[in-house]
Amino acid sequence: MVKMKRVWQFGAVGLASMMLLAGCSSKSNKEGQATASTGAVGLSVKSGVYVVPDGKKASDSKKYLALNIKIDNKTKKALSVSSYDMSLYDKDGNKMADTSVYDDDNGFQELESGNISGGKSTTGYVVFNVQKGQEYELHYKGNDGEEKQKDVKVKIDADKYPDHTKQMTKLAKEYVDQVFLGAKADDKAALTNDLQKEHDDFKTAFAERLGKQFDNYKPSTAELQKVVTSFNQINAKKATVEYSVAEMLPKAAIIYVKPEVINFDDVDFEAIIDDFTDKNEDKYDDYEKATQDAEKYLLQQLPTKFESAKVSTPEYMDGEGYKVKLVKEKGKWTVDSEDSSDNYDFGELQTAFMGGLDD
């Protein structure tokens, strides 16, 4: 009888443990996926990624972690769901602040409030302020309309989720260096843009704008391209460009690009014209011919003045820089270089790297 009683006691303990585990089982893996269940409700963290919501600033001590979660209603009754039912706690029990992210264009769907029918599920992102290197616990408290459900809990390790902040600024720099500053094209470039073609198109457009500055002399394409090439080479040596993240979501990012570049307003044209006048005093009796030759001389001598020209931030640029948009499709990133009213900043950035020459 004693032996049987002990067996029953151990069996009861084991059975209670199994029931406890069934009541709120939880597991996670190294990719940051995690699941938990109370039997009535299942909570899964499908993936996670660091984001930068529009208008927010991320830092080493404050980052925004977006968790893509799935909630399963395992009952036959409707279950009320809201992002307000989700809470994230640190190891000391402090509740972390949540953040709303609004995005209509790039597939970032926050967890929506509403009812889940019996046997159905819903997915969406929830975003919290976190610190890397810390561990957290995600709680979900559902409501079936009659009584509150027990919290479903999953462990969250903030280090298991990717942060693409540096990658985004690196991609923007790759584009600027190769397209606007003429750096050697990299066959292993991470962007899907045809950077060599876009550089050639940039130089062609630059040359066309430069040609429009001359009223009397009509430069050849070769003459204009020579000046453009010289400008790009010296600009590449003198210019400085700062990059920062304005907004970053799983499939889209906006990067601030803040250049200090050569501007034609700071090139010493007057010295070139004075030099031409000194060398050709009393040589012309035909004003039209004189102006043609003066403009030709100006074009030829322009490259000699680029080195001494100062660099500056464009006059009408917003304080943090021009916004460059990147979009992710099929796992690859592309800089949006389309000439459109919706992409106004890109056109302004292009103008800045053309020395401020308007179209």
C-alpha positions in Angstrom: 0.0 0.0 0.0 2.8 2.4 0.9 4.7 1.7 -2.4 1.5 2.2 -4.4 0.8 5.4 -2.6 4.3 6.7 -3.4 3.8 5.7 -7.0 0.6 7.6 -7.1 2.1 10.6 -5.5 4.9 10.7 -8.0 2.4 10.1 -10.8 0.2 12.9 -9.5 3.2 15.3 -9.5 4.1 14.3 -13.0 0.5 14.6 -14.2 0.2 18.1 -12.6 3.4 19.1 -14.3 2.1 17.9 -17.6 -1.2 19.8 -17.0 0.8 23.0 -16.1 2.8 22.7 -19.3 -0.3 22.2 -21.3 -1.8 25.2 -19.6 0.9 27.5 -20.9 3.6 25.7 -23.0 6.3 27.8 -24.6 9.3 27.2 -26.8 11.7 29.3 -28.9 14.6 28.8 -31.4 17.7 30.7 -32.3 16.0 32.6 -35.2 13.9 34.4 -32.7 10.7 32.4 -33.4 8.7 31.5 -30.4 5.4 29.9 -29.5 3.2 29.5 -26.5 -0.3 28.3 -25.7 -2.8 28.2 -22.9 -4.9 25.6 -24.7 -7.5 28.2 -25.6 -5.1 30.6 -27.3 -1.9 30.2 -29.2 0.7 32.9 -29.6 3.5 32.7 -32.1 6.3 35.1 -32.9 6.9 34.3 -36.6 9.7 36.7 -37.0 11.1 40.0 -35.8 13.2 42.9 -37.2 14.4 46.2 -36.0 12.6 49.2 -37.6 12.7 53.0 -37.4 9.2 54.5 -37.5 8.8 57.7 -39.4 9.6 60.7 -37.1 11.5 58.5 -34.6 15.2 58.3 -33.8 16.9 55.1 -33.0 20.1 54.8 -31.0 22.3 52.2 -29.4 20.3 52.6 -26.2 16.8 52.8 -27.7 15.7 50.7 -30.7 12.3 49.7 -32.1 11.7 46.0 -32.4 8.8 44.9 -34.6 7.5 41.4 -33.8 5.4 39.7 -36.4 3.0 37.6 -34.3 0.2 35.2 -34.9 -2.7 34.6 -32.6 -4.7 31.4 -32.8 -8.2 31.1 -31.3 -8.4 27.4 -30.3 -11.9 27.7 -28.9 -15.3 27.7 -30.6 -16.1 31.2 -29.3 -15.1 34.5 -30.8 -12.0 36.0 -29.3 -11.4 39.7 -29.0 -8.0 40.8 -30.2 -6.2 44.2 -29.9 -2.6 45.3 -29.9 -3.4 46.8 -26.5 -3.6 43.2 -25.2 0.1 42.8 -26.0 2.7 43.8 -23.5 6.4 43.4 -23.3 8.3 43.2 -20.0 12.0 43.3 -19.2 13.6 41.0 -16.7 12.7 43.3 -13.8 9.0 43.4 -14.7 9.1 46.8 -16.2 6.6 47.3 -19.0 8.2 48.5 -22.3 6.7 51.3 -24.3 4.9 50.3 -27.5 4.9 52.4 -30.7 2.5 52.7 -33.6 3.8 52.5 -37.2 1.7 53.8 -40.0 2.4 52.4 -43.5 0.0 52.2 -46.4 2.4 51.4 -49.2 5.0 48.9 -48.1 3.2 45.9 -46.6 3.8 46.6 -42.9 0.6 45.5 -41.3 0.1 46.2 -37.6 -2.0 43.8 -35.5 -5.5 45.0 -36.0 -8.2 45.1 -33.3 -11.3 42.9 -33.9 -12.7 39.5 -33.2 -11.3 36.1 -34.3 -13.9 33.5 -34.9 -13.5 30.1 -33.3 -10.8 28.0 -34.8 -9.3 31.0 -36.8 -6.2 33.1 -36.5 -4.8 36.6 -37.2 -1.3 38.0 -37.8 0.3 41.4 -37.6 3.2 43.4 -36.2 3.6 44.9 -32.7 6.4 47.3 -32.1 8.2 48.0 -28.8 11.1 50.1 -27.5 13.9 47.8 -26.5 17.6 47.6 -25.8 19.8 45.1 -27.6 21.4 42.6 -25.3 18.4 42.4 -23.1 15.8 39.6 -22.7 12.1 40.2 -22.5 8.8 38.4 -22.1 5.9 39.1 -24.4 2.4 38.7 -22.8 -0.9 38.4 -24.5 -4.1 38.7 -22.6 -7.1 37.7 -24.7 -10.8 38.2 -24.1 -13.6 35.8 -25.3 -16.3 38.2 -24.2 -17.1 36.4 -21.0 -13.9 36.1 -19.0 -10.4 37.2 -19.4 -8.0 34.5 -20.6 -4.8 33.7 -18.8 -1.7 35.5 -20.1 0.1 33.7 -22.9 3.8 34.4 -22.5 6.8 33.9 -24.8 10.5 34.7 -24.2 12.0 37.4 -26.4 15.8 37.7 -26.8 16.5 41.1 -28.4 19.8 40.0 -29.9 18.2 37.3 -32.1 16.5 39.8 -34.5 18.2 41.5 -37.4 19.0 45.2 -37.5 19.5 46.5 -41.0 20.3 50.1 -40.1 23.9 50.0 -41.1 23.1 48.0 -44.3 20.6 50.7 -45.4 23.1 53.5 -45.0 25.7 51.4 -46.7 23.4 50.8 -49.7 22.6 54.5 -50.0 26.4 55.3 -49.9 27.0 52.6 -52.6 24.5 54.3 -54.9 25.8 57.8 -54.3 29.4 56.8 -54.7 28.9 54.9 -58.0 26.2 57.0 -59.6 27.0 60.6 -58.6 30.7 60.4 -57.8 31.8 57.9 -60.4 33.3 55.3 -58.1 34.2 52.1 -59.9 31.2 49.9 -60.3 31.2 46.8 -58.1 30.0 43.6 -59.8 29.0 42.4 -56.3 26.8 45.4 -55.6 23.9 44.6 -53.3 21.5 46.9 -55.1 19.4 45.7 -58.1 19.9 49.1 -59.8 22.1 49.1 -63.0 24.6 51.5 -61.4 26.8 51.9 -64.4 23.8 52.8 -66.6 22.5 55.2 -64.0 25.9 56.8 -63.8 26.1 57.2 -67.6 22.6 58.7 -67.6 23.6 61.1 -64.8 26.6 62.3 -66.8 24.5 62.7 -69.9 21.9 64.8 -68.0 24.6 66.8 -66.3 26.2 67.6 -69.6 22.9 68.7 -71.1 22.3 71.1 -68.2 25.8 72.4 -68.4 25.4 73.1 -72.1 22.2 75.1 -71.5 24.4 77.6 -69.5 26.0 78.9 -72.7 24.0 81.3 -74.9 26.5 82.1 -77.6 28.9 79.2 -77.8 27.5 75.7 -78.6 29.8 73.2 -76.9 30.2 69.7 -78.4 29.2 66.6 -76.4 32.8 65.7 -76.0 33.7 69.2 -74.5 30.8 69.0 -72.1 31.6 65.4 -71.0 35.2 66.4 -70.4 34.1 69.1 -67.9 31.6 66.8 -66.3 34.2 64.1 -65.8 36.6 66.6 -64.2 33.9 67.9 -61.9 32.9 64.4 -60.8 36.5 63.4 -60.1 37.3 66.5 -58.0 33.9 66.4 -56.3 34.6 62.8 -55.3 37.8 63.9 -53.6 36.4 67.0 -51.9 32.8 66.1 -51.1 31.6 64.7 -47.8 28.3 62.9 -47.5 26.4 62.0 -44.3 23.9 59.2 -44.1 21.2 58.6 -41.5 18.0 56.6 -41.3 14.7 58.5 -41.6 12.5 55.5 -41.7 13.1 51.8 -41.9 10.5 49.0 -42.3 11.0 45.3 -43.4 10.4 46.1 -47.1 11.2 49.8 -47.4 13.5 52.4 -46.0 14.1 56.2 -46.4 17.7 57.4 -45.9 18.7 61.0 -45.3 21.6 61.9 -47.6 23.3 65.1 -46.6 26.0 66.2 -49.0 28.7 68.9 -48.9 29.6 69.3 -52.6 31.0 71.8 -55.1 28.5 74.3 -56.3 28.9 76.3 -59.5 28.0 79.4 -57.5 31.3 79.0 -55.7 33.4 78.5 -58.8 35.5 81.6 -59.7 34.1 82.4 -63.1 35.1 86.0 -62.8 38.8 85.1 -62.8 38.4 83.1 -66.0 36.6 86.0 -67.8 39.2 88.5 -66.5 42.0 86.3 -67.8 40.3 86.1 -71.2 39.8 89.8 -71.3 43.5 90.5 -70.4 44.7 88.2 -73.1 42.4 89.5 -75.8 42.2 93.2 -75.2 41.5 95.2 -78.4 41.6 92.0 -80.5 37.9 91.9 -81.4 35.7 94.2 -83.3 32.9 91.7 -83.6 30.9 91.5 -80.3 29.2 88.2 -81.2 32.5 86.5 -82.0 34.1 87.9 -78.8 31.3 86.5 -76.6 31.4 83.1 -78.4 35.2 82.8 -77.8 34.8 84.0 -74.2 32.3 81.3 -73.5 34.4 78.7 -75.2 37.4 79.8 -73.1 35.3 79.7 -69.9 34.2 76.1 -70.7 37.8 75.1 -71.3 39.1 76.6 -68.1 36.4 75.5 -65.8 38.2 72.4 -64.6 41.1 74.5 -63.4 38.8 76.2 -60.9 37.1 73.1 -59.4 40.0 72.2 -57.1 39.9 75.6 -55.4 36.1 75.8 -55.1 34.8 75.3 -51.6 32.3 72.6 -50.8 29.0 73.5 -49.1 25.6 72.1 -48.3 22.9 73.0 -50.9 21.1 76.2 -50.0 17.6 74.9 -50.0 18.2 71.4 -48.6 16.3 70.4 -45.5 18.4 70.3 -42.4 18.8 66.5 -42.2 19.3 66.0 -45.9 17.5 64.7 -49.0 15.3 61.6 -48.6 16.3 58.6 -50.7 13.9 55.7 -50.8 14.8 52.1 -51.0 12.4 49.3 -51.7 12.8 45.6 -51.2 11.4 43.1 -53.6 12.2 39.3 -53.8 14.9 39.8 -51.2 16.7 42.5 -53.1 17.0 46.3 -52.5 16.5 49.0 -55.1 17.0 52.7 -54.9 13.9 54.5 -56.2 15.5 56.8 -58.9 12.4 57.4 -60.8 11.8 61.0 -62.0 8.4 61.7 -60.5 6.5 64.2 -58.4 6.4 61.6 -55.6 10.2 61.4 -55.7 11.0 65.1 -55.5 13.9 64.8 -53.1 15.8 62.4 -55.4 15.7 65.0 -58.2 17.0 67.6 -55.8 19.8 65.4 -54.7 20.8 64.7 -58.3 20.9 68.5 -58.9 23.1 69.0 -55.9 25.7 66.6 -57.4 25.5 68.5 -60.6 26.8 71.6 -58.8 23.3 73.1 -58.4 22.6 73.3 -62.2 18.8 73.3 -62.6 17.1 71.4 -65.4 
